[in-house]
C-alpha cells in the first residue's frame, strides 16, 4: 500500500466516493462525531457525502435535535447524533475538562460558581425553552455572576461536558442552548470500556486506513486508551505496516475497481483533513509541484484523493461567488469533473454559482 492508496481508500471509508448512507443523522453516527466549529461548512461536509440532500434538509435535522452541535472532543465544536451524545461524553468529557482546567482557573471559575450557573440554566431552560448565549449571559448577570466573552464560553462548555445543556433550535441565525434531558430521549448506559470500543470501531471504519496516533489526535484520548480500543476491536481490522507505522482499516476500504477520478470541494476542517495526525497521503501532488506553491484558501479541492487546489465561497442573496485556484492547469477530464463538483454545490444550496479565478 502506497500513500496514494491510503488516500483513495479513505475516500471510500469516508463515504466521499460510493456513499451508502441516506440521512444526515445516520452519517454523523457513522463517523462518531464530525468537527463542526464552522457551522455552514460542516453542513456542506455532510452534503458532499450525500448529494441527494440540501442545506435545508440538514438544518431541519439540527433544529429537530436529531443532530446536536456541542463541545465533545479535544475541545472543539462537533456534530454528534443525539443517540450517541451521552455515552460519548462519558468517555471524552473528562479529558476535555482536564484540558480546560487552566482556563477555568484563569477565569476564576470554581465548582461553586459552576454549580450556581448550572442551577440558573436549569431554571430558565426548563419546559423546553431554547435560549441564546446572550440571553443566558443576561440571566447570569441578574444573579451577579460575570459571564461575558471567554468566561461565558467556559461556563457553557462546562455545562455541555457535564451533560446539562446541548444545542437547541436556531433562532434566525443565532444558536441556542436547551436542556439535554429534555432535548434527547433516554438511552441505555454503557461502560467506559464499551464506549471506548464503540468509538474505536466507528473511527477506523469511517477513517481507515489510520494509525493509533491518528485516532489519539482526532479523539483527544490518550495514546494508551487508543491502543486499548484497537486491541478490543482488532478482529475487525486489516493491518498493514507502512513507513514504520501500523495502519488499521476495514477490508472494504481496499476496493480496487472504484473510479476515484472525481473532484470534490472539501470544506475547511473536513474529516478528510482533520480526522488524522498525519495528512501526507493527501499531499503527494502538492509536494511534487515545483517550486512549492502556497494555496490561498483554506478549503481544499481533491481529485483522485489528492489536494490539487483550494477554494472559498461568498453566499449572496441570489448567487454564490466561488473563488478557486489550482496547483497546476487542469486536463480535460479534470475540467469536466470540476464542472460536476460546482453543480453539486449549486444543488446543495439551491443557488447558482459564479466562479472567480
FIGUMI-515710 format. One record per residue (C-alpha): residue number from 1; x, y negated, z negated; chain; residue in three letters. Coordinates in steps of 0.1 Angstrom, whole numbers, plus 5000, padded with zeros to 4 digits. Layout:
BEGIN
  keti     u     v     w  sedo  kolti
   NUM     X     Y     Z     A    ALA
...
This chain:
BEGIN
  keti     u     v     w  sedo  kolti
     1  5000  5000  5000     A    UNK
     2  5013  4966  5010     A    UNK
     3  5005  4931  4997     A    UNK
     4  4982  4927  5027     A    UNK
     5  4965  4960  5019     A    UNK
     6  4959  4947  4983     A    UNK
     7  4942  4915  4997     A    UNK
     8  4919  4933  5022     A    UNK
     9  4910  4959  4996     A    UNK
    10  4900  4931  4972     A    UNK
    11  4877  4917  4999     A    UNK
    12  4857  4950  4996     A    UNK
    13  4857  4952  4958     A    UNK
    14  4848  4916  4955     A    UNK
    15  4818  4921  4978     A    UNK
    16  4830  4895  5003     A    UNK
    17  4832  4920  5031     A    UNK
    18  4803  4945  5034     A    UNK
    19  4784  4933  5003     A    UNK
    20  4758  4958  4989     A    UNK
    21  4741  4938  4962     A    UNK
    22  4709  4918  4967     A    UNK
    23  4703  4895  4938     A    UNK
    24  4724  4868  4921     A    UNK
    25  4720  4883  4886     A    UNK
    26  4730  4917  4899     A    UNK
    27  4761  4902  4915     A    UNK
    28  4771  4883  4883     A    UNK
    29  4766  4915  4863     A    UNK
    30  4787  4935  4887     A    UNK
    31  4816  4910  4881     A    UNK
    32  4811  4909  4843     A    UNK
    33  4814  4871  4845     A    UNK
    34  4822  4846  4871     A    UNK
    35  4842  4814  4864     A    UNK
    36  4818  4785  4865     A    UNK
    37  4830  4751  4854     A    UNK
    38  4823  4738  4889     A    UNK
    39  4786  4745  4889     A    UNK
    40  4777  4738  4925     A    UNK
    41  4808  4756  4938     A    UNK
    42  4801  4787  4917     A    UNK
    43  4766  4789  4932     A    UNK
    44  4783  4789  4966     A    UNK
    45  4806  4816  4954     A    UNK
    46  4775  4838  4950     A    UNK
    47  4761  4827  4983     A    UNK
    48  4793  4836  5000     A    UNK
    49  4788  4872  4989     A    UNK
    50  4750  4873  4996     A    UNK
    51  4743  4855  5029     A    UNK
    52  4706  4861  5025     A    UNK
    53  4704  4837  4995     A    UNK
    54  4702  4800  4994     A    UNK
    55  4713  4775  4969     A    UNK
    56  4678  4770  4956     A    UNK
    57  4674  4808  4951     A    UNK
    58  4704  4809  4927     A    UNK
    59  4693  4776  4910     A    UNK
    60  4660  4793  4903     A    UNK
    61  4677  4823  4886     A    UNK
    62  4697  4800  4865     A    UNK
    63  4667  4779  4854     A    UNK
    64  4648  4810  4845     A    UNK
    65  4677  4822  4823     A    UNK
    66  4685  4854  4843     A    UNK
    67  4720  4840  4847     A    UNK
    68  4735  4819  4819     A    UNK
    69  4763  4794  4821     A    UNK
    70  4783  4794  4789     A    UNK
    71  4818  4795  4773     A    UNK
    72  4827  4831  4773     A    UNK
    73  4864  4837  4783     A    UNK
    74  4898  4820  4779     A    UNK
    75  4879  4794  4770     A    UNK
    76  4862  4783  4803     A    UNK
    77  4827  4780  4816     A    UNK
    78  4814  4812  4831     A    UNK
    79  4783  4826  4847     A    UNK
    80  4771  4857  4829     A    UNK
    81  4739  4879  4834     A    UNK
    82  4716  4874  4804     A    UNK
    83  4716  4911  4796     A    UNK
    84  4754  4910  4791     A    UNK
    85  4759  4879  4770     A    UNK
    86  4756  4895  4736     A    UNK
    87  4780  4924  4740     A    UNK
    88  4805  4903  4759     A    UNK
    89  4805  4876  4732     A    UNK
    90  4811  4902  4706     A    UNK
    91  4842  4913  4725     A    UNK
    92  4856  4879  4737     A    UNK
    93  4844  4852  4713     A    UNK
    94  4869  4859  4685     A    UNK
    95  4898  4854  4709     A    UNK
    96  4883  4822  4723     A    UNK
    97  4876  4809  4688     A    UNK
    98  4912  4815  4678     A    UNK
    99  4924  4796  4708     A    UNK
   100  4901  4767  4699     A    UNK
   101  4911  4766  4662     A    UNK
   102  4938  4740  4667     A    UNK
   103  4914  4716  4684     A    UNK
   104  4888  4723  4657     A    UNK
   105  4913  4711  4631     A    UNK
   106  4924  4682  4652     A    UNK
   107  4887  4670  4654     A    UNK
   108  4883  4675  4617     A    UNK
   109  4857  4702  4621     A    UNK
   110  4854  4727  4593     A    UNK
   111  4829  4756  4587     A    UNK
   112  4807  4734  4566     A    UNK
   113  4803  4709  4594     A    UNK
   114  4797  4736  4620     A    UNK
   115  4770  4751  4598     A    UNK
   116  4753  4718  4594     A    UNK
   117  4754  4713  4631     A    UNK
   118  4740  4748  4637     A    UNK
   119  4711  4741  4613     A    UNK
   120  4703  4709  4632     A    UNK
   121  4704  4726  4666     A    UNK
   122  4682  4755  4653     A    UNK
   123  4656  4730  4640     A    UNK
   124  4655  4708  4671     A    UNK
   125  4656  4736  4697     A    UNK
   126  4631  4760  4681     A    UNK
   127  4599  4766  4700     A    UNK
   128  4615  4769  4734     A    UNK
   129  4629  4734  4736     A    UNK
   130  4658  4726  4760     A    UNK
   131  4679  4696  4752     A    UNK
   132  4707  4678  4769     A    UNK
   133  4741  4673  4754     A    UNK
   134  4734  4636  4749     A    UNK
   135  4701  4645  4731     A    UNK
   136  4719  4669  4708     A    UNK
   137  4746  4643  4701     A    UNK
   138  4719  4618  4690     A    UNK
   139  4704  4644  4666     A    UNK
   140  4738  4649  4650     A    UNK
   141  4743  4611  4647     A    UNK
   142  4709  4609  4629     A    UNK
   143  4724  4632  4603     A    UNK
   144  4756  4612  4600     A    UNK
   145  4777  4636  4620     A    UNK
   146  4800  4621  4645     A    UNK
   147  4796  4641  4677     A    UNK
   148  4810  4625  4709     A    UNK
   149  4835  4634  4736     A    UNK
   150  4858  4663  4726     A    UNK
   151  4843  4666  4691     A    UNK
   152  4809  4673  4706     A    UNK
   153  4824  4698  4731     A    UNK
   154  4839  4717  4701     A    UNK
   155  4806  4717  4682     A    UNK
   156  4786  4730  4712     A    UNK
   157  4812  4756  4722     A    UNK
   158  4815  4769  4687     A    UNK
   159  4777  4774  4687     A    UNK
   160  4779  4792  4721     A    UNK
   161  4806  4815  4708     A    UNK
   162  4785  4824  4677     A    UNK
   163  4756  4833  4700     A    UNK
   164  4734  4805  4687     A    UNK
   165  4729  4785  4719     A    UNK
   166  4732  4791  4756     A    UNK
   167  4724  4772  4788     A    UNK
   168  4688  4761  4793     A    UNK
   169  4669  4749  4824     A    UNK
   170  4684  4718  4841     A    UNK
   171  4666  4685  4837     A    UNK
   172  4672  4669  4871     A    UNK
   173  4710  4671  4874     A    UNK
   174  4716  4673  4836     A    UNK
   175  4725  4705  4819     A    UNK
   176  4706  4716  4788     A    UNK
   177  4710  4739  4758     A    UNK
   178  4685  4764  4744     A    UNK
   179  4685  4789  4715     A    UNK
   180  4699  4822  4728     A    UNK
   181  4675  4843  4707     A    UNK
   182  4645  4825  4724     A    UNK
   183  4661  4825  4759     A    UNK
   184  4674  4861  4761     A    UNK
   185  4654  4892  4753     A    UNK
   186  4669  4915  4726     A    UNK
   187  4694  4941  4738     A    UNK
   188  4708  4973  4722     A    UNK
   189  4740  4966  4703     A    UNK
   190  4772  4984  4713     A    UNK
   191  4805  4989  4695     A    UNK
   192  4836  4968  4703     A    UNK
   193  4853  4998  4720     A    UNK
   194  4822  5004  4741     A    UNK
   195  4822  4967  4751     A    UNK
   196  4859  4968  4759     A    UNK
   197  4854  4999  4781     A    UNK
   198  4824  4983  4799     A    UNK
   199  4843  4951  4806     A    UNK
   200  4873  4970  4819     A    UNK
   201  4851  4991  4841     A    UNK
   202  4835  4960  4856     A    UNK
   203  4868  4942  4861     A    UNK
   204  4886  4968  4881     A    UNK
   205  4855  4979  4900     A    UNK
   206  4849  4943  4912     A    UNK
   207  4885  4931  4915     A    UNK
   208  4908  4961  4921     A    UNK
   209  4935  4966  4931     A    UNK
   210  4946  4948  4900     A    UNK
   211  4971  4952  4871     A    UNK
   212  4967  4952  4833     A    UNK
   213  4984  4917  4834     A    UNK
   214  4957  4905  4859     A    UNK
   215  4930  4918  4836     A    UNK
   216  4945  4902  4805     A    UNK
   217  4949  4868  4823     A    UNK
   218  4913  4869  4835     A    UNK
   219  4897  4881  4803     A    UNK
   220  4918  4863  4777     A    UNK
   221  4921  4896  4758     A    UNK
   222  4954  4908  4745     A    UNK
   223  4975  4930  4768     A    UNK
   224  4972  4957  4742     A    UNK
   225  4934  4956  4744     A    UNK
   226  4935  4956  4782     A    UNK
   227  4958  4987  4783     A    UNK
   228  4934  5004  4758     A    UNK
   229  4905  4996  4781     A    UNK
   230  4923  5011  4811     A    UNK
   231  4931  5043  4791     A    UNK
   232  4894  5046  4782     A    UNK
   233  4883  5043  4818     A    UNK
   234  4913  5058  4836     A    UNK
   235  4894  5087  4850     A    UNK
   236  4875  5062  4873     A    UNK
   237  4906  5047  4889     A    UNK
   238  4931  5054  4916     A    UNK
   239  4966  5042  4906     A    UNK
   240  4995  5031  4927     A    UNK
   241  5028  5015  4918     A    UNK
   242  5037  4986  4940     A    UNK
   243  5068  4965  4934     A    UNK
   244  5072  4978  4898     A    UNK
   245  5036  4970  4889     A    UNK
   246  5008  4996  4885     A    UNK
   247  4976  4987  4903     A    UNK
   248  4942  5003  4894     A    UNK
   249  4913  5004  4918     A    UNK
   250  4882  5023  4929     A    UNK
   251  4889  5047  4958     A    UNK
   252  4860  5028  4976     A    UNK
   253  4883  4998  4979     A    UNK
   254  4905  5017  5004     A    UNK
   255  4880  5018  5033     A    UNK
   256  4903  5015  5063     A    UNK
   257  4878  5013  5091     A    UNK
   258  4864  4980  5079     A    UNK
   259  4867  4949  5101     A    UNK
   260  4885  4923  5079     A    UNK
   261  4889  4897  5106     A    UNK
   262  4862  4874  5092     A    UNK
   263  4866  4839  5079     A    UNK
   264  4854  4828  5045     A    UNK
   265  4851  4793  5030     A    UNK
   266  4860  4802  4994     A    UNK
   267  4854  4777  4967     A    UNK
   268  4877  4764  4940     A    UNK
   269  4880  4788  4911     A    UNK
   270  4865  4817  4931     A    UNK
   271  4872  4851  4916     A    UNK
   272  4892  4860  4946     A    UNK
   273  4917  4834  4933     A    UNK
   274  4910  4832  4895     A    UNK
   275  4905  4869  4890     A    UNK
   276  4943  4876  4889     A    UNK
   277  4975  4865  4873     A    UNK
   278  4995  4874  4905     A    UNK
   279  4979  4858  4936     A    UNK
   280  5008  4866  4960     A    UNK
   281  4986  4891  4980     A    UNK
   282  4966  4863  4995     A    UNK
   283  4996  4841  5005     A    UNK
   284  5016  4862  5029     A    UNK
   285  5009  4839  5059     A    UNK
   286  5012  4808  5038     A    UNK
   287  5047  4818  5027     A    UNK
   288  5056  4826  5063     A    UNK
   289  5048  4792  5077     A    UNK
   290  5080  4771  5082     A    UNK
   291  5085  4746  5069     A    UNK
   292  5064  4753  5039     A    UNK
   293  5032  4733  5042     A    UNK
   294  5012  4720  5012     A    UNK
   295  4974  4722  5017     A    UNK
   296  4955  4690  5010     A    UNK
   297  4924  4705  4994     A    UNK
   298  4917  4730  4966     A    UNK
   299  4891  4752  4983     A    UNK
   300  4907  4778  5004     A    UNK
   301  4899  4793  5038     A    UNK
   302  4905  4830  5041     A    UNK
   303  4909  4851  5073     A    UNK
   304  4918  4888  5072     A    UNK
   305  4924  4885  5034     A    UNK
   306  4949  4857  5038     A    UNK
   307  4949  4820  5029     A    UNK
   308  4951  4802  5063     A    UNK
   309  4937  4767  5053     A    UNK
   310  4917  4746  5029     A    UNK
   311  4885  4726  5029     A    UNK
   312  4863  4703  5009     A    UNK
   313  4828  4691  5013     A    UNK
   314  4807  4660  5005     A    UNK
   315  4769  4666  5003     A    UNK
   316  4748  4637  5016     A    UNK
   317  4710  4634  5018     A    UNK
   318  4708  4646  5054     A    UNK
   319  4740  4664  5061     A    UNK
   320  4772  4678  5047     A    UNK
   321  4806  4664  5056     A    UNK
   322  4832  4692  5056     A    UNK
   323  4869  4683  5059     A    UNK
   324  4894  4710  5067     A    UNK
   325  4929  4718  5077     A    UNK
   326  4947  4750  5088     A    UNK
   327  4983  4761  5082     A    UNK
   328  4987  4767  5119     A    UNK
   329  4965  4764  5151     A    UNK
   330  4936  4789  5154     A    UNK
   331  4934  4815  5181     A    UNK
   332  4901  4821  5200     A    UNK
   333  4889  4848  5176     A    UNK
   334  4896  4826  5146     A    UNK
   335  4878  4796  5162     A    UNK
   336  4847  4818  5166     A    UNK
   337  4849  4831  5130     A    UNK
   338  4853  4795  5117     A    UNK
   339  4820  4786  5135     A    UNK
   340  4803  4816  5119     A    UNK
   341  4816  4805  5084     A    UNK
   342  4802  4770  5090     A    UNK
   343  4769  4784  5099     A    UNK
   344  4767  4805  5067     A    UNK
   345  4775  4773  5047     A    UNK
   346  4747  4754  5066     A    UNK
   347  4722  4781  5059     A    UNK
   348  4730  4782  5022     A    UNK
   349  4723  4745  5017     A    UNK
   350  4697  4741  5044     A    UNK
   351  4716  4711  5058     A    UNK
   352  4737  4706  5090     A    UNK
   353  4775  4704  5086     A    UNK
   354  4796  4678  5102     A    UNK
   355  4832  4689  5104     A    UNK
   356  4860  4664  5100     A    UNK
   357  4896  4674  5108     A    UNK
